[in-house]
Amino acid sequence: MAKKKNKKTPSTPKSIHNKIILTGPQRSGSIVLGLLIIIAFSWIIIHYAQSIATLRRVTQARTSNESTYDSKRFKRIDALRSGGLINSTAPVYSSKIDACYVTHADQGWVAADWYQDCYIRYTDLFPISLSRSNLEQKLQATNGISDLFGKPNSFQPRICDALYESNYQPTLIYLDLTLDAKDMGLDCKIPKPTQDTFTVRGPILLDDQLAVKSERSYDPSSVDKTKKYLYMQSDNYYYHESLGCGVGLLCPSPRKNPITGF
């Protein structure tokens, strides 16, 4: 007797087994996730490109201005030497600091805009034996002093004070560290190589908030206090960039650290 052949149950095509069928909400979620990934990736690419462009601008600004600042410093020193105010063109203490920072402009108590600034600051101390009055006389008799240092300080002369200033920033200072100026209500404080009182344009920043490259420097506390000095300084800004506000409430900073190239 012939055996009956069992009828095979029709198998489901492989294509149906391997195919994932998305419902409407699942399909929408996948599209949104994909868009978010594309947006995030695009933001990273744009941010990286902007950082490279900023680095190029900062480096170019520094390169095109630094030699001019160096030359101006040499001209100032030569003028002081020619006028008989200093005996040598080599300062006993000298610094050259390149610094950048990110800070904000206020509108009331809230930040309204953020920006990056960069400057090169020079400081030089020359030992002298002249009194302040003798220094002033020699400065007035020296050609080109006002072109190099600005205008004479208009306030009452003191033991330690600016001799000349430019844009409210002292450029030439007389320091008599042989006298105890604090007992006389005066503080003969040596300005720091990194910044003076009005170096930073905007809110006060501490030194650790600056990105600094030091070509040469000195410790103000190591300066010999038994001498008088002619102190020369200049702050030279070579870069400014308005950054606007970052994403979020109360205008957060769009850049945590300055882009410097060093």
Secondary structure by P-SEA (a helix, b strand, c coil): cbbbbbbcccccccccccbbbbcaaaaaaaaaaaaaaaaaaaaaaaaaaaaaaaaaaaaaaaaacaaaaaaaaaaaaaaaaaacccccccccccbbbbbbbbbbbbccccccccccccbbbbbbbbbbcccaaaaaaaaaaccccccccccccccccccccccccccccccbbbbccccccccccccccccccccccccccccccccccccccccbbbbccccccccccbbbbbbbbccccccccccccccccccccccccc
